Amino acid sequence: MPVKKAQTKKTSVKKAVKHKAVAKPKPEAVEEVLVIQEAPANGNGKEKYFQAIGRRKESIARIRLYTKKSTDTVEEEKALVTVNGKDYRSYFSDTNLWNIVESPLRKLKSLNRFKATVIVHGGGSRGQADAIKHGIAKALVEFDLNFRKKLKKSGFLTRDSRIKERRKYGHKKARKMGQFSKR
């Protein structure tokens, strides 16, 4: 019996070798793949950006800050911020939240100088707006270190670490307890 097992192993090894010899790629196919990879590199979609992450409560915002080319025409006082594919004014319905998102750019008097794209998730609308504010401020510092002093003094670079306190075992909420009964 041991002889048969050895024979079967030899045959399976031979089959594997034959399979590798058959599956070699053709050189023409490799050249076509290289041409396809070179085609998109035309430079149209490649813009330099500064990336930062902003956080607040349960919200996390990923910011990409692009420098916008200056135009001589006077535009309205509105920042160019896109949040999850929408304009920030349509994403946030409250004007207070608009002011929160704009505040780092407003502090540097450069509302129309930068364009930002934001991906934000988690938390509520107020937490998301604060996370965007924090992320934009960090991206501005990456763009120019001279902005750091002004933004730090205004408190935009400090992460607001206050979060909801967890519920404790035996309590109704984080601090609330059941009513004490003596008997």
N, C-alpha and C positions, 0 to 999 in steps of 0.2 A: 503493500500500500504506500509506503513512503515514496516509492519511485513515481507513482502516478501524480502525487501532489507536486513534486518537483517539475514534472513535465508540464503540468497546467500553468505553473508560474512562468516558465519559459515562453509558453505560447502567448500569455497575456502581455509580457514585456515586448514581444515581437509586434503584437498588434498596436501597442502604444507608439512604437517607433514608426510603424507604417503611417499611423494617423498624423503624426507630426510632419512627416515628409509631404503629405498631401495638402496640409492646411497652410502652406507658405503663402503670404500675400504677394500679389503681382506688383512689380515696381511701378506700373502705370497708375495704379490706384493710390499709391503713396504720394505721387506727384500731384494728383488732383486734390488731395486733402490739403497739401501745403498751399496751393493756390487759393483755396477757399478761406484759409486762415489769414492770408495776407490781404484779402479784399477789403474787410471792414476797417483796416487801419488807415483811414483817410484823414483823421484828425478833427472831423466835424463835431463828434460827440464827446470829445476829450477836453473838459474844462478843469482848471485847477480849482480845488476847493479846500476849505479848512473844516475839519470834522471835530465834533465834540458831543459829549453825552451830558444831558441835564436830568436831574432827578428831584422829585418832591413827592412826599407821601408814597403812594403806590405807583406813581406815574414815572415813565422813563421816556425821554425824548432824544432821538438821534438827529443832530443838526448838521447840515452841510451848508456852509457859508461860501457864496460865490461873490467875487468882486464884479460890480456892474460897471459897464462903460458909461462915462459921464455924458449927459446930453445937455444941450444949452437951453432947451425948452423947460419952462417952469411946470413941474408936475404937482399934483395935489399932495398934501401931507399924509402919505400912506406908505407904510413899509411894504416891501415885496417879499412876503412870507407865504409859503405854501405849506399847509398842514394836511398830511394824509391825502394829497392830491387835490385839495380844495384851497381856496384863498382863506386866510385866517379870519377874515371878517365874516365869511359864510360858515366857517367851522365853529367859531365862537359867536353866540348870538348877543352877548352882553358887551356893552362898550367898555366896562371896567376891565374885562378880560383882554380886549383889544389893547388897552393902555398898558397892561402888564406885559404882553408879548412885545410891544414896541419899546418899552422903557429902556433897555440897554442901548438901542440904536438912537433913541431920542436923547439920552444922556450925552452921547458923543456927537450929536448934531449930524448924524449920517443916515437918515431914514432912507434916502434914495440912492445911497452909495453902495449898498449891499443887497444881494438877493439870497434868500435862505429857503431851503427845502427841509421839511421836518417830517419825521415819522415818529408818532407818539402813540403810546398805548398804556392802558391801566389807569386806575383812579378815576376821579371825577374831572369836570371841566376846569375847576379852579386849580387843582393839582397839576393838570396838564399844562395850563397856562404858565404856572410857576416853573415847571420843568423846562418849558421852552425858553423862558426868560433866563434861567440858569445856563442852559446849553448855548444860547446865543452869546451870552457874556463870555463863556469859556472859549467859544470859537473866535470871538473878536480878539481875545488876548493871544490866541494862537496866531492870528493874522498880524498883530502888532503888539509887542510887549509894552509899549508906551501907554496903551489903553488900560493896563492893569491897575495903575494907581487910582485912576478916576473911578473905575468900575468896583474896585475893592472898597473904596471909601463909601460908595453908595450902597454897598451890601449885595451886589449882584453875583459876586463870585462865591459867597458863602452858601453852602448847601443847607437848606432848612431841614433839619433832621427830625423834626417832630412827627411822630407817627401815632396811629391809633394804638392804645394800650390793649394788651391781650386780656381775654376773659380768664379769670381764675376759677379753679375747681371749687365748687360749693357756693359760688357767688352767682347772682343773676346776670351781672354785667362785669366790667373790669373792676369796679369799686363797690357797686351796689350789692348789698347783702339782703338775705331774707329777714323778715321782721323777727326780732327776738321774742321768744315765749318763755316766761319763767316757769309755767306749769303746763 
